[in-house]
Every structure is written in C-alpha cells, then in structure tokens.
Amino acid sequence: MTVLAETNQFYSATFLGTTQHSLAYTNTPLIKVGLNLHGELQTVKTIKVNGNQLSNNLKLGDFIELGTIKGDELNGYTAISIDATQADDNNYRKLFTDLESLKNVGKYQLLKLVTNDEKGDNAMEDFIKAPKLQGSHIKTIREMMSLKQVEFAKKIGISRPLLALVETDSKPITDEFVKKMYTAFPDLKNALDLQFDWVTITFSDMTGEQVINDVMRLKSELFLERSTTQNFYTREFAFAGEKNIYVQDFEPTKDVDTNQDVQKIGATMYLTGQGTRLFEKALLEQGLTWKKFFVQAKRFKGTFSRLDIAINDNWGLLDMDEIIEATQQNKFWSKSRSFAIHGNNQDGWTANFGKSPFVIRIYDKQKEQEQKGLETSIKNRVELELHANRAEQVISEWFENDNLVEYTASILYTYLWFVDEPIDEEELKGTHVRERYIDSLKTMPAWSLLTSLGQSMKFVREPKEQSVDSILSWIMKYVVPSLEVLKKTGHWHEVIEAMDKANLSPEQEKLIKANLVNAITNSKAHLEHGNLNFDKQQRKYVEETAEFEKKANLPF
C-alpha cells in the first residue's frame, strides 16, 4: 500500500508515466501516479521517487509500492524509499537508460523531436548530418596549400590523373586516400578542434560553499567572498579574486524574530572562457574528464544555464572578410534570419546568427586576443552559445550517445549555411527550404570544408594556471607611469613610506594567502606528476575516447 502523509490516507498507487522534463541524468526522477481508493481513482500526483524503485518493465496502469508520500501541492511530493541505497556512479548509465525506456519518447534532437515510431532505432543516426569529404573539399585544401595538382599528388603518393578524378567527384574518396593525405599533411588533422568555452550550472538546493567543496572540489580558501547584485544573487565567491571562476549565491540574513542566520538556498557556478581553461587544470589534477565532472554536477541536481561549444579554426580555413561579405550580401541561410555584425578589419570581425537561447557566433580569435595583449594559435572560432533547455539537450545527447563532436557538427550544418550567391527571400517562404532550395545552391567552399572536417575533429582541453598576471598587467599599464612622475618630481620617498604603512583589506590579505597556497599546491603537483608540464600553456590534452572509458569502467 501507499500512504499520503498529507491526508494520512492509504491508497493503491498506479503508475501513469513520467513527466516530459524528468528525462535527466538523475536517480530521483518525477513520475505521475494515480491514487486509488476502493477501486476508484481519487487523484493524480506528480511525485519524486528513487530510481531504484522503478523498472523498465513497468507499464502504464501497473501498481507500484511507494511507501509514504510526503509533501504538499506547494512544495511538491516525494516518495523516497527508506531502504533504497544511493546508486554509485556505475549504475547511472543503467538508470538513465531505464528512465528513457519508461518515457518511451524516443531520441531527443536540438529543437526537434523524432520518435522511435517515425525513425526506428536509427533516429539519431538519421539526424546526424554534415557533408562528407568531397572532391571540392580536396581541391580547397590543395589550393589553401598553394600546391598544383602534380605537387599535391606526389606528396600523398598518387597519380595526378587520379587526383583530378577525385577533385571532380568522378572517383570516390576512399579511406586509403584520406589516410595518405593525413600522413602527408599531419597538421590537417589538427586543423580543427573542439572545446568548451563557457559553462554555467545552477544548483537549486545548494549554497555557494557546497558547490565549491562538493561539486567543484576546490579549496574554498582560494576563493574571495564579496557582495554582489548580479543575477539576483547577493554574494559571490571568486577564485583568486578574479571573475574567471566564480560562484554566486545568497548571503545569510538575520531572522528578525529569532536573530538567527537564515540561508536562502540556491547557487550558480560560472566558468567564463578563461575560466574553463583554468578549471581544466583542476579537472586534470582530479583525474576527471568534462563528462565525468558533468555527471558529478547532475548527481547534485545541477541544471545547465549556459554552455558554449567552440570550434577552433587553427588552420585558417575560414576567411573572416569572406564570411562578413557573404553575410552583408545575404549569401547565407540560417533557421533564424536574425544576425548582427560587429568590429572591423583591423580589430577583427564578429558575426552573430540567431538569438538566445541559441546563437552561432563566428569571429577572428587571433585579432581578439591581440587586442588583449595575448597570443593564440587559433585563427578563427565558431561558437555555439546554448542556454537552458538547448544546453540540457546537448548534454543529454552526449550522455546517451557519446557523440559530442559529431552532434556539434550536425547542429552547425543544420542551422547555418553559406553559399556563393544571394538568397532569394521568396524561395524561403515555401516548405522544406533546406532540401528543396538551399542544398541546390553552390556552397561556399571553405564553410563546406569546415563542417566536413568538423566531424572528425578532436575534443580537447587546454589547462592553464591561475595567477596575478592581470593585476601585474594593470599596474604596469596604469600605475607605473604615475609612479614615474612622482619619482621624477621628488615624491618617491613618500610613496615608499606609504607602502610600508599600508593596511591591506581582508580581500587583499586573502588574495596573498590564496596565491601562496596555490604556489604550494602547484609545486606539489609538479613533484607528484612530473610527466605533466603545466608551464606549457598551449599544450592540449585530448579527452578520453569511449573505448578508454569502457576499459576504465567509467559510468557513461
């Protein structure tokens, strides 16, 4: 039997399915339950249950024992079995699969749902679309290298006539051909890679300290605590005092009646573009991949507020002037006709396509970094900025099918395409625009090549260390010139005396301590992991493959 604590009434509980948003990587899904009394349905409740109480053999209308259901309409209902034990990581994949079976809603796709009834078992495989390597792509690669057919053919070890046939699609591109090309031009394999460039995760029932200690597993003393009014929060924890890695929550308040501290629950973890690189060092030290960390976040009921996926053009496949010109001349198609162009040729162009919750951004990464006085090997970058449900859908697809790279390439192909002639706006008013009209136009070679090579790019991380370089840079740029004036005008001794008597604020004291602790931690890491040289800032580590994870018995 099942008892509803709210009314202290015993019922027979009937399983009525799961809610649409319950398909998440969680051990406590939401299900719909009918409560029956004397054979008649009295009410239907949405209840959080322990995943161990569910079975993929459960069918609609089956009776289910839930023990005591606690809660109310305002706060929600829970029926967590007292005997249920917390599942370890190795059970999460099975729980997720079982829950999907219960829902019976098929495969998820970005902005589109295809059920099993429509597509069968190959639903997601049918959706993964991006142009395969074609003869025109080979020609584009050769021309980018400024090589004639004779020279290119000689380098890869084939005849010029065969290359000519391949470039005109008269001969298919075989695996052997691709292997020879990559052997002759190894840099081509690294022409593109994929990184996370912004990660925001919200935890509805945790404090900032709990997120730092339990989810991120970083030393809390490395974070500076300060007040904020951003994002409706009142408190912020910033790693080493800089806004690259930070957590926001609510500062405790005093209860006017009891004079006790009251802590409002809820916190959000932010990793900016620079913050993801810094956090990747923490992942490396903890022996975690991004996927395993996201599983960890999901175990604490984290939801993705924002996820930026960056495709790095390391080879200069794209020409930003060409992209901007095509955009201005309406030589592009996107599912959202909204676009914006920023910048200039000298400082670097940026083109945005779409609006939140899904934006595709293309920009000159090298010039952007030069404006900040930094260096990078990345020429251009294509970013997918996903918010809320869009981010959650990509993560769910990655968890289920382990195909982040292919899925990202397919999203790009599906939502943005550049061509070599202006788009006819009248043609866009019909149906099946992509298949009927857009695919019949001549494609911009560089864009088609990028989406094609994108299917085999590597998912990498590039760990970097936190420092006070930004403080030093600010001092050198803004403070040193003023000090030089004081020195030349005879006031230098006053500056020295003031520095000796200066009282550091608690934040400044904590920043010094944080950097000392960080230096000690880094030294220890160098000794224990002598094979990892974190001084090489540009070194990239390829995320573990599915095969590696299987061998390691990881829960994916």
C-alpha positions in Angstrom: 0.0 0.0 0.0 0.9 3.7 -0.3 0.1 6.3 2.3 -0.3 10.0 1.5 1.1 11.8 4.6 -0.8 15.0 3.8 -4.1 13.2 4.5 -2.9 10.2 6.4 -4.9 8.1 3.9 -3.9 4.7 2.4 -4.2 4.3 -1.4 -3.3 1.9 -4.1 -0.8 3.7 -6.4 -1.0 3.2 -10.2 1.9 4.2 -12.5 0.8 6.7 -15.1 4.1 7.6 -16.7 6.8 10.1 -16.3 6.8 13.9 -16.9 8.5 15.2 -20.0 11.2 17.1 -18.1 12.0 14.1 -15.9 14.4 12.7 -18.5 17.6 13.8 -16.9 20.7 12.1 -15.5 19.2 11.7 -12.1 18.5 9.0 -9.5 15.3 10.8 -8.4 13.0 11.2 -11.4 9.5 12.6 -11.4 6.6 10.2 -12.2 2.9 10.6 -12.4 0.9 8.4 -10.0 -2.8 7.7 -9.7 -4.0 7.2 -6.2 -7.0 4.8 -6.0 -9.3 4.2 -3.1 -11.8 1.2 -3.1 -11.1 0.7 -6.8 -11.8 4.3 -7.8 -9.2 7.0 -8.9 -9.2 9.7 -6.3 -6.4 12.0 -7.5 -3.2 12.2 -9.7 0.1 13.3 -8.2 3.5 14.1 -9.7 6.0 12.6 -7.3 9.7 12.4 -7.0 10.8 8.8 -6.5 14.0 6.9 -6.1 15.2 5.4 -9.4 15.8 2.1 -7.7 12.1 1.7 -7.2 11.5 1.8 -11.0 11.9 -0.9 -13.5 12.0 -0.7 -17.3 9.4 -3.4 -17.3 6.9 -1.1 -15.6 3.9 -0.3 -17.8 1.1 2.2 -17.7 -1.6 1.1 -15.2 0.7 -1.1 -13.2 0.5 -0.9 -9.4 3.6 0.5 -7.7 4.5 0.5 -4.0 5.7 3.9 -2.8 5.5 3.6 0.9 4.9 7.1 2.4 4.4 10.1 0.1 5.4 13.3 1.9 4.9 16.9 0.9 2.1 19.1 -0.4 0.9 20.8 -3.6 3.0 23.9 -3.0 6.4 22.2 -2.3 5.9 19.1 -4.3 5.7 15.4 -3.3 8.5 12.9 -2.6 8.4 9.1 -2.1 11.9 8.1 -1.4 12.2 4.6 -0.1 13.9 4.3 3.3 15.5 1.0 2.2 16.8 2.5 -1.1 20.5 2.9 -1.2 22.3 5.7 -3.1 23.4 4.4 -6.5 27.1 4.6 -7.3 28.4 6.0 -10.5 28.4 2.7 -12.3 24.6 2.5 -12.0 23.9 5.9 -13.5 24.0 4.8 -17.2 21.6 2.0 -16.5 19.2 4.3 -14.5 19.2 6.8 -17.4 18.5 4.1 -19.9 15.7 2.6 -17.8 14.1 6.0 -17.4 14.2 6.6 -21.2 12.5 3.3 -21.7 9.8 4.3 -19.2 9.2 7.5 -21.1 9.1 5.8 -24.5 9.5 9.2 -26.2 12.4 8.2 -28.5 15.5 10.2 -29.2 16.0 13.9 -28.5 17.2 16.4 -31.1 18.0 20.0 -30.8 14.8 21.9 -31.4 13.2 18.8 -32.9 11.7 15.6 -31.6 11.8 12.4 -33.7 10.1 9.4 -32.1 11.0 5.8 -32.5 7.8 5.2 -34.4 8.9 7.7 -37.0 12.5 6.7 -37.4 13.1 3.4 -35.8 16.3 2.6 -33.9 18.4 4.9 -36.2 16.6 8.1 -35.3 19.7 10.0 -34.1 21.9 8.5 -36.8 19.5 9.8 -39.4 19.7 13.2 -37.8 23.5 13.4 -37.7 24.0 15.3 -40.9 27.1 17.1 -42.2 28.7 16.9 -45.7 31.1 14.0 -46.2 34.5 14.8 -47.6 34.0 15.6 -51.3 36.2 16.3 -54.2 35.6 20.0 -53.9 37.0 19.8 -50.3 40.2 18.2 -51.5 40.6 20.9 -54.1 40.0 23.6 -51.5 42.7 22.0 -49.2 45.2 21.9 -52.1 44.5 25.5 -53.1 45.0 26.6 -49.5 48.4 25.0 -49.5 49.2 26.8 -52.8 50.0 23.4 -54.5 49.4 22.4 -58.0 47.8 19.0 -58.7 51.1 17.5 -59.7 52.7 18.6 -56.4 49.8 17.6 -54.2 49.5 14.2 -55.9 53.2 13.5 -55.5 53.2 14.4 -51.8 50.3 12.0 -51.0 51.7 9.3 -53.3 49.0 9.0 -56.0 49.0 9.9 -59.7 47.8 13.4 -60.9 45.1 11.9 -63.2 43.6 10.1 -60.1 43.7 13.3 -58.1 41.9 15.1 -60.9 39.2 12.5 -61.0 38.8 12.7 -57.2 38.5 16.5 -57.2 35.7 16.3 -59.8 33.9 13.6 -57.8 34.5 11.2 -60.7 36.3 8.9 -58.3 35.2 8.3 -54.7 37.3 9.4 -51.8 38.5 6.2 -50.1 39.7 5.6 -46.6 43.1 4.9 -48.0 43.1 8.3 -49.8 42.3 10.1 -46.6 44.9 8.2 -44.7 47.6 9.1 -47.3 46.5 12.8 -47.2 46.7 13.0 -43.4 50.1 11.2 -43.4 51.5 13.7 -45.9 49.9 16.7 -44.2 49.7 15.8 -40.4 48.8 19.4 -39.5 45.5 18.8 -41.3 44.3 16.5 -38.5 44.7 19.4 -36.1 43.1 22.0 -38.4 40.0 22.0 -36.2 39.4 21.1 -32.6 36.5 21.5 -30.1 36.5 23.0 -26.6 34.0 24.1 -24.0 34.3 27.9 -23.7 31.7 28.8 -21.2 29.9 26.7 -18.6 27.1 27.9 -16.2 25.4 25.4 -14.0 22.7 26.2 -11.4 22.1 24.2 -8.2 18.7 24.9 -6.7 19.2 23.3 -3.3 22.9 24.1 -2.6 24.9 27.0 -1.2 27.9 28.5 -2.8 30.3 26.8 -0.3 28.7 23.4 -1.0 29.1 23.9 -4.8 32.8 24.7 -4.3 33.5 21.9 -1.8 31.3 19.1 -3.1 30.8 19.7 -6.8 33.9 21.6 -8.0 36.1 20.1 -5.2 38.4 23.1 -5.0 39.9 24.7 -1.9 37.5 27.2 -0.5 40.3 29.3 0.8 41.3 30.1 -2.8 38.0 32.0 -3.3 37.4 35.6 -2.2 34.0 36.2 -0.8 32.3 39.6 -1.6 28.9 41.1 -2.1 27.1 41.3 -5.5 23.9 42.3 -7.0 24.3 40.4 -10.2 21.9 37.7 -11.5 19.6 38.4 -8.4 22.2 36.9 -6.1 23.7 38.8 -3.1 27.0 37.0 -2.6 29.9 35.9 -4.8 32.9 33.6 -4.4 35.7 34.5 -6.9 38.6 32.2 -7.5 41.8 34.1 -6.6 39.7 37.3 -6.6 39.2 37.2 -10.4 36.0 36.8 -12.3 37.0 33.7 -14.3 35.8 31.0 -12.0 33.1 32.2 -9.6 30.1 31.0 -7.7 27.1 33.2 -6.7 24.5 32.6 -4.0 22.6 34.4 -1.3 24.3 36.0 1.7 22.8 34.8 5.0 20.3 37.2 6.6 19.1 37.7 10.2 15.7 36.5 11.2 14.0 39.4 12.9 12.2 37.1 15.4 14.9 34.7 16.3 18.0 36.7 15.5 19.4 33.6 13.8 21.2 33.5 10.4 18.8 32.4 7.6 20.4 31.0 4.5 18.4 31.1 1.3 19.3 28.0 -0.9 20.4 28.2 -4.5 23.7 28.9 -6.2 25.2 29.1 -9.7 28.7 28.2 -10.9 30.2 30.3 -13.7 33.2 29.3 -15.8 34.0 32.1 -18.3 36.1 31.5 -21.5 39.3 31.9 -19.5 37.7 30.1 -16.5 37.1 26.9 -18.5 40.9 26.7 -19.3 41.7 27.3 -15.6 39.2 24.8 -14.4 40.6 22.2 -16.8 43.7 22.2 -14.8 41.6 21.3 -11.7 40.0 18.5 -13.7 43.4 17.3 -14.8 44.6 17.2 -11.2 41.5 15.4 -10.1 41.7 12.9 -12.9 38.4 13.9 -14.3 37.1 14.4 -17.8 34.5 17.0 -18.6 31.9 14.3 -18.9 32.6 12.8 -15.6 32.5 16.3 -14.0 29.1 16.9 -15.6 27.9 13.6 -14.3 29.1 14.7 -10.8 27.1 18.0 -11.3 24.0 16.1 -12.3 24.2 14.0 -9.2 23.8 17.2 -7.3 20.8 18.1 -9.4 22.7 20.7 -11.4 20.9 22.2 -14.5 22.8 23.9 -17.3 22.0 27.6 -17.7 24.6 28.1 -20.4 27.0 26.1 -22.5 29.3 27.5 -25.1 30.9 25.0 -27.5 33.8 26.4 -29.5 35.1 25.0 -32.8 38.7 26.3 -33.2 39.9 27.0 -36.7 43.6 26.5 -36.2 44.5 26.4 -39.9 42.7 29.5 -41.1 40.1 27.5 -43.1 37.8 30.5 -42.8 38.4 34.0 -44.1 36.5 36.4 -41.9 36.4 39.0 -44.7 34.7 36.4 -46.8 32.2 35.5 -44.1 31.3 39.1 -43.4 30.9 39.9 -47.1 28.7 36.9 -47.6 26.6 37.9 -44.6 26.2 41.5 -45.8 25.3 40.3 -49.3 22.7 37.9 -48.0 24.7 34.8 -49.2 23.8 32.7 -46.1 20.9 30.8 -44.8 20.0 30.1 -41.1 16.9 28.9 -39.3 16.9 32.3 -37.6 17.3 35.2 -40.1 18.4 37.4 -37.2 22.0 38.4 -37.5 24.4 41.1 -36.3 27.9 42.2 -37.4 30.4 43.9 -35.1 34.1 45.0 -35.4 36.2 45.9 -38.4 39.1 44.5 -40.5 41.8 45.9 -38.2 40.5 44.8 -34.8 38.7 41.7 -36.0 35.2 40.9 -37.2 32.4 39.1 -35.3 29.2 37.8 -36.8 26.3 36.6 -34.7 23.4 34.5 -36.1 20.2 33.8 -34.1 19.1 35.0 -30.6 19.1 33.4 -27.2 18.6 30.6 -26.3 20.7 29.6 -29.3 23.3 31.8 -31.0 26.0 30.8 -33.5 29.0 33.2 -33.4 31.9 33.5 -35.8 34.9 35.7 -35.0 38.6 36.4 -35.5 40.0 34.8 -32.4 43.6 35.8 -33.2 42.8 39.5 -33.5 40.6 39.4 -30.4 43.5 38.0 -28.4 45.9 40.6 -29.8 43.6 43.3 -28.6 44.1 41.9 -25.1 47.9 41.6 -25.5 47.7 37.8 -25.6 48.8 35.2 -28.1 46.9 32.2 -29.5 47.4 29.6 -32.2 43.7 29.8 -33.1 42.9 31.8 -36.3 39.1 31.9 -36.1 36.5 30.5 -33.9 32.9 29.3 -34.4 30.9 29.2 -31.2 27.6 27.6 -30.4 26.1 29.5 -27.4 23.3 27.4 -25.9 21.1 28.4 -23.0 18.8 26.5 -20.6 16.9 23.7 -22.5 19.2 23.9 -25.5 22.2 23.3 -23.4 20.5 20.5 -21.5 19.5 18.7 -24.8 23.1 18.7 -26.0 24.3 17.3 -22.7 21.6 14.6 -22.7 22.6 13.6 -26.2 26.2 13.4 -25.3 25.5 11.3 -22.2 23.3 8.9 -24.2 25.3 8.5 -27.5 28.8 9.7 -26.7 28.9 11.8 -29.9 29.6 15.4 -28.8 31.8 16.2 -31.8 29.5 14.7 -34.5 26.4 16.2 -32.8 28.0 19.7 -32.7 29.0 19.4 -36.4 25.5 18.4 -37.3 23.9 21.3 -35.4 26.2 23.7 -37.2 25.3 22.1 -40.6 21.6 22.2 -39.7 21.3 25.8 -38.5 23.7 27.8 -40.6 25.0 27.5 -44.2 26.9 29.9 -46.5 26.5 29.9 -50.3 28.1 31.6 -53.3 25.1 33.6 -54.4 22.4 35.8 -52.7 19.5 34.0 -51.2 16.1 34.6 -52.8 13.8 35.7 -50.0 10.7 34.5 -51.9 12.1 30.9 -52.0 12.4 30.9 -48.2 8.6 31.3 -47.9 8.0 27.7 -49.1 8.3 24.4 -47.3 11.3 22.1 -47.0 13.6 25.1 -47.7 16.8 23.3 -46.9 16.2 20.2 -49.1 14.3 22.0 -51.9 16.2 25.2 -52.3 19.3 25.8 -50.2 21.0 22.5 -51.0 20.6 23.2 -54.7 22.9 26.3 -54.4 26.6 26.3 -54.8 28.2 26.2 -51.3 31.0 28.5 -50.0 33.9 26.0 -50.3 35.6 27.0 -47.0 32.4 26.6 -45.0 31.5 23.3 -46.5 35.1 22.1 -45.8 34.9 23.2 -42.2 31.7 21.4 -41.5 33.0 18.3 -43.3 36.3 18.2 -41.4 34.4 19.0 -38.2 33.0 15.5 -37.9 36.5 14.1 -37.1 37.9 17.0 -35.0 39.3 16.3 -31.6 37.6 17.3 -28.3 40.4 18.9 -26.3 41.1 20.7 -23.1 43.9 23.2 -22.6 44.6 23.6 -18.8 46.1 26.8 -17.6 47.1 28.1 -14.2 45.6 31.0 -12.3 47.9 33.9 -11.5 48.0 37.5 -10.5 49.2 38.4 -14.0 46.1 40.6 -14.6 47.0 42.6 -11.5 50.6 43.0 -12.7 49.4 44.0 -16.1 47.1 46.6 -14.7 49.9 48.0 -12.5 52.4 48.2 -15.4 49.9 49.9 -17.7 48.2 52.4 -15.3 50.2 52.7 -12.1 53.8 52.6 -13.2 53.6 55.8 -15.3 52.1 57.7 -12.4 54.9 56.4 -10.1 57.5 57.5 -12.6 56.1 61.1 -12.4 56.2 61.0 -8.6 59.8 59.7 -8.7 61.0 62.4 -11.1 59.3 65.1 -9.0 60.9 64.1 -5.8 58.0 62.4 -4.1 59.3 58.8 -4.3 60.2 58.6 -0.5 56.6 59.4 0.3 55.4 56.5 -1.8 57.8 54.1 -0.1 56.7 55.3 3.4 53.0 54.9 2.4 53.6 51.3 1.1 55.3 50.4 4.5 52.3 51.7 6.4 49.6 50.4 4.1 46.8 48.3 5.7 45.7 45.6 3.4 41.9 44.9 3.2 40.7 41.4 4.1 40.2 40.7 0.4 43.8 41.7 -0.4 45.1 39.6 2.6 43.1 36.6 1.3 44.4 37.1 -2.2 48.0 36.9 -1.0 47.2 33.7 1.0 45.4 32.2 -2.0 48.4 32.7 -4.2 50.7 31.3 -1.6 48.5 28.2 -1.2 48.2 27.9 -5.0 52.0 28.0 -5.4 52.5 25.3 -2.8 49.8 23.2 -4.5 51.4 23.6 -7.9 54.8 22.7 -6.6 53.4 19.5 -5.0 51.6 18.7 -8.3 54.8 19.1 -10.2 56.6 16.6 -7.9 53.8 14.1 -7.9 53.0 14.4 -11.6 56.4 15.1 -13.2 55.1 14.0 -16.6 52.7 16.9 -16.7 54.3 20.2 -17.6 51.7 22.9 -16.8 54.2 25.6 -17.8 53.4 24.8 -21.5 50.3 26.9 -21.6 49.4 25.9 -25.2 49.6 22.1 -24.6 46.3 20.4 -25.3 45.0 17.1 -24.0 42.5 15.1 -26.0 39.5 14.0 -23.9 39.4 10.2 -23.3 37.7 8.2 -26.0 34.7 6.0 -25.4 37.0 2.9 -25.7 39.2 4.3 -23.0 36.2 4.9 -20.7 34.9 1.4 -21.2 38.3 -0.1 -20.2 38.4 2.2 -17.2 34.8 1.1 -16.3 33.6 4.6 -16.1 29.8 5.3 -15.7 29.0 6.5 -19.2 
